[in-house]
Every structure is written in structure tokens, then in C-alpha cells.
Amino acid sequence: MENDRRKKKLRPSRQRTTSSRQWLLRQINDPYVRRAKSEGYRSRAAYKLIEIDDKARFLKRGARVVDLGAAPGGWSQVAAERVGAKDGKGKGAKGKVVAIDLLDIEAIPGVDFMRLDFLDEDAPEKLKEMLGGPADIVLSDMAGNTTGHRQTDHLKIVALVEMAAEFAREVLAPGGTFLAKVIQGGTEHTLLAELKKSFASVKHIKPPASRADSAELYVLAQGFRG
């Protein structure tokens, strides 16, 4: 992606805090934000999934995918395009994508939405019923609400990923894939060790779309043993 050297500036406003001004400046000068707007993706996060899948190639046509904490829907958009759920055209079987979130999201072509807490006891069965069977891929870009305290936020995110991983174990078909966001902080290595008990291949990935100054990583677990 080419760098745009013409940086945009904000108009002065007394109502903005320093942190909000910094965030807005970063957004308007972010090439991924501009690209998402021009290409119709709901968030810049869509490119993180695109870049990861361009290397790992797990979003195969015909696959059944569940996107946990899907709002606003960028990852679901990418998944629907790549597994053939969006239009059903082309060679191969038509895939299926189910997006799950506590918040409502606007309809996405090729994506079935379910407003649900994935921690509910009956969530795995409801999901498999909507998919028409077990999932081939479980995605999670969830991060939860932050407190500003790095260690606390890290522990919250790791706990969320651990719960998403447990959900994945309940709904994945043998050979399935689990991809989730984590935060660097030490305990993510414990998570990898646990995932290696259930998956043939487990590794960390940091896609180019993930900001260089961000502590986020993605854990990619493939080859679910069932």
C-alpha cells in the first residue's frame, strides 16, 4: 500500500480532548480507514482478516464460518466473500457465515445474524442448527471494553479469548480453524500451550493492518483434533 504523505489536519475545537484529537488525526490519516470507506468494508479490521487469510488460506469456498462478536461486521463481510456465501457464484459449494453479537448489526449480504451471548449454555447448539452442522472456522476479533490499565485490559482480553476457544472446541468440526485477537503481555503463551492440546498447529500472527504501536496479536489455531 502506498503511503500518502499529504497529512490531513483537524480544525481547532475546544470541545476535543488531547486524546480524542490524536485518535481523530490517526483515523483520518490511516490508509486502511480510507481504503475501507472506498471498498465498502465496515471497518479497517477487515484488512487484518484479509492479510491473515492471504497467507494461511483457511477461508475456503464452501466453509461454514461463525464470527463471534461480529459488530460492526467487517470480518463477516470478508468471510462471506471468501467462502462463497455472498452471492453463490463461481465454482464449488456455497459457504455459510453466521455472525453472533449482543448488539444488532445492519444486514450483510450472505451473512445470517443471531443476537446471542455465545456464553449461553445453548449457544453451541443454536449455532450448529443455523449452520446446518458443525463449523469449519470460528473467528473472534473481540476485545471487550478497556479500562485504560494495560495489565487489567490484557487479562480481560485473554479471558475472553479463552472463552471463545472453549466455544470453538464445542462447535468445530475435526480439522477446523480458530482465529482470535489477543494482546501481548505474557499470558498469551499459556493460551497457546492450551490450544496446542486441541489443534495440530498454533501460532501468533501480526498482520500489516495491525498498527505497529499496537500490542494486539492474532492467534491462529488449525487442524482441530475433535
C-alpha positions, 0 to 999 in steps of 0.5 A: 500500500502506498503511503500518502504523505499529504497529512490531513489536519483537524480544525481547532475545537475546544470541545476535543480532548488531547486524546480524542484529537490524536485518535481523530488525526490517526483515523483520518490519516490511516490508509486502511480507514480510507481504503475501507470507506472506498471498498465498502468494508465496515471497518479497517479490521477487515484488512487484518482478516484479509492479510491473515487469510492471504497467507494461511488460506483457511477461508475456503469456498464452501466453509461454514464460518461463525464470527463471534462478536461480529459488530460492526461486521467487517470480518463477516463481510470478508468471510462471506466473500471468501467462502462463497456465501455472498452471492453463490457464484463461481465454482464449488459449494456455497459457504455459510457465515453466521455472525453472533453479537449482543448488539444488532448489526445492519444486514450483510449480504450472505451473512445470517445474524443471531443476537446471542451471548455465545456464553449461553449454555445453548449457544453451541447448539443454536449455532450448529442448527443455523449452520446446518452442522458443525463449523469449519472456522470460528473467528473472534476479533473481540476485545471487550471494553478497556479500562485504560490499565494495560495489565487489567485490559490484557487479562480481560482480553485473554479471558475472553479469548479463552472463552471463545476457544472453549466455544470453538472446541464445542462447535468445530468440526475435526480439522477446523480453524480458530482465529482470535485477537489477543494482546501481548503481555505474557499470558498469551503463551499459556493460551497457546500451550492450551490450544496446542492440546486441541489443534495440530498447529498454533501460532501468533500472527501480526498482520500489516493492518495491525498498527505497529504501536499496537500490542494486539496479536492474532492467534491462529489455531488449525487442524482441530483434533475433535 
